[in-house]
């Protein structure tokens, strides 16, 4: 077995126990060491993959399915054997309960709309854009003028009002962005206290609800704003409220 | 003489509960690595076991239960989520079990590994997780993914190659097998 064959089989399965693979490893100390290192990495991968926390009480909830589904059998009838009318009545009763419950929740102000699939796609595109732009942003050192910043923002259909707070902020990066391929957006970056704070303005369909970004590195919000969206993102440790206030109070769409 | 419906149902329930106890953790973790989101993963597991309960009679051999459940889960994911929602780019930090037994270095190592696994393309991560979490052989993975064995072996090889590159970018251990025909792949 040549080295190429040995390594490709090792990478496909570091715990390959077939005789020819084990003999090939035993015959050459370098191969044995390579395999040992690979097995060590694999053990770490294994531990990491299995370290996902399983929600408490999940087994009980799954078993409850069976209890709920098999309950009619206690009277000697299976679910499918129930008379159709009875099954429909149950569905209507469930639907009615649902409508009433939703009505109570919505009228009580407890209703928080969830982002739609399109909103989540937009979120994922934003995060992908952030990771692609991060090297450029981290190297940015400019202190841009209002004219330079507004040139980029106006190309995206927006405008930053002349405001002392904006003027005193250190805006080190302003560029167009193509998060939504057919719509030119603007991406400006302010110097925050814990790193860069990105603001992205895109004149696309507003998301259905304001929602937080879900990412291991960045925190922030996607905010429906007029006929478009504002996205504010920073490092996890950054306090973003003041930036959100600053941008929402000084930015406007002009198209 | 055949058993009564009540007895049949009790046996079915016992069989189902044994299946849940034995496999729910692996099924959840695999679901998590498919969708990289704990809420979606739990929904997927619920749907998977609901379907499993309904068609439990079609499972002839309990030894095949894990592959059967993983296959149901993959189909449920495709049916419910995959076509409506692009894959999440990153995993959630809070999903990593934060055991007191783990040292900070160990926790950091897991976090980095989670990121590295999460960043693997789905085609590579999927067979790797089936091998690592499911303990399936190349042939079994090929059946679950409906691919041929060589394709699976190539994807496993590349998945580990990418992880090695992520962790040992400058090491002499880094392999450069960039050819497409590593295991005579046929899609």
Interface residues (C-beta under 8 A of the other chain):
Chain A: X4 X7 X8 X11 X12 X13 X14 X34 X37 X38 X41 X42 X44 X45 X46 X47 X48 X49 X50 X51 X52 X53 X54 X55 X58 X59 X61 X62 X63 X65 X66 X67 X69 X70 X73 X74 X76 X78 X117 X120 X121 X124 X127 X128 X131 X214 X215 X216 X217
Chain B: X5 X6 X9 X12 X13 X16 X17 X20 X21 X24 X25 X28 X29 X32 X33 X38 X42 X45 X46 X49 X50 X53 X54 X84 X85 X86 X87 X88 X89 X90 X91 X92 X93 X94 X95 X96 X97 X98 X99 X109 X110 X111 X113 X114 X115 X117 X128 X129 X131 X132 X133 X138 X153 X154 X156 X157 X158 X160 X161 X163 X164 X167 X173 X175 X177 X182 X183
